[in-house]
């Protein structure tokens, strides 16, 4: 029995964050208060007596926010190699959504099991269903929370193997049952990668039928659009709709009744289309669908940079040329007549005619003469023979050589024997889209190698997507800090129906990120050679009440949970 004035250990809070400025995730201005945590949840917000806490952390001068939610990532199997997921939690990410772009860890049959994922060997893949995958992940332990979508491409391969035709009714029914099984086991929705094989072979009707199943269980539909250039932008002059890829996604939402349509890593890239008002038109199209009652959201990579290509020719030349290998293509570039043919094809053929399942931004940049957006880097595991090209844009190299952008690229490929990387800067539309009320930052990354262990360049957003977003608030004044935190916390939580996360409220799970808005900075950048490096200025990250980053140090705790979706 406890007498007056006594305090039992069980009555104490596990941890108290004192003197911080709280941004609660709602979009409201910050307020000062202490936050107490107990048994994984937020036990009190307000003034907390120090003697009522087992541990106190003074966070004076720092922002205390809900843990960040990465709505679009790819750590499906890499977590088995790195359960601490340090490249994520160092950014303040406490929950990740994987299974995007049509690829998910389940379902798997014998043939699919033979294809190992990142971070795991085929011998270690001992699951076939989403339920067994979740069980394996829970047994293994993870530092962050995990939400998983079921991938259309994974389901299609399971049923149809390499068949690129339309499914029979029997095959469609089998695919629907696989989606149903995954949803019952806790998948949060259906994802598609309609720019990739096998998703690119699926008719809209097929996707609608599978999305209807996800809708029955309150899931979402997240789509890597069928095209990010000509068919989104009308860039190649198709008749009819200017935005069929976006309109297809909206139509899938309309016909299926799915509650959320998420346009993955949206980028309208208006400079490619010659239409400076395109970004506004895409905005109006999406918001008009919302007025109709279709809940469309977007996720955006908050980075100045797009991806990096280890063999740039694959992003520029007709894909048929790669059947004979790189050396044969370089021979063609050395022959003036064949070189002229290659150049003409690049300038006149559509991406689809050139065999691109996913029309690339680099092709369009180069074709339209925008060499200022394409940068040259050394090969992933080596150096350039001509270091004067390193970190220069194609237009600068073209000026150095006295040739046009295409010839500059051809010459660099020949001189470097194809051993060169190119990366592209993204355009103003990314900055614009981050200001939209429905935009959510994402990494499109997934847990990856630790600094010092990596032997190659990486996509910077995998290490710094969310710190980039915070830097853009401070340095570019894109949106208020309050609104950016909302986009990274309560907005994705609402989309995923994570009603007990995404806000700082008493009784909710204690997923918390503490950062210094004046000091947070990304260090993994292309300017720093795209080598892995963790951001600075995020000293504390807490998952389910347990610090995983504590005073800038990795604790190696594994408090993350597999968040199985329910239809409630």
GITAJO-V686454 format. One line per field, one symbol per residue. phi: phi as a letter, one per 20 degrees, with the letter a starting at -180 (. if undefined). Layout:
phi: ???
This chain:
phi: .eegnecegfefffbcedmeeedenenfffbeaecdcblndfebcqecfffecfbcdedgndedcgffdefbbbdgdfffecfelffeffenfdbcddmelndcfbecdgffffefefnbeffeeddcdfffffffffffnbedfcdceeegfffffgedlefeeffffffffffffffgfffffpfeqddccfedfegfeefggffgfffgfffgdmedddcfgfadcffeemfenffnffcffffffffffffemfecddefkfbelgffemcfefgfffgfffffffffoeeeccdceecfdeeddfcfgfecegfffefenfffffffffegfffffffffffcefgffenefcfeffgffffemeffeddecffgcacffdffefldeffffffgemcefffffgfffffelmebdcccfedfffffffeffdecfbdldogbffgnefdbfcfgffdbgefggfffffedlfbffgfffgfecffffffelefdbncebfnefeeccdbdfedgbedecffemlegaefdncfcccclndfddclmdfemfcefcfeffcef
